[in-house]
């Protein structure tokens, strides 16, 4: 089953595209590291934000098309 992707706001998209531009193929790892750092500091809000950015990076970097193509 296909998983839906939720993007909370434009800042999330901006963060994902910035990481892709700066880190290329390692952008997902960078987002995960930032999420882990936030979790370790007890910052649940930033942890959730960076996890969402990580999922969005993986979606944007995927070679195959997901969803309906018109």
Secondary structure, 3 states (H helix, E strand, C coil): CCCCCCCCCHHHHHHHHHHHHHHHHHHHHHHHHHHHHHHHCCCHHHHHHHHHHHHHHHHHHCCCCCCCCC
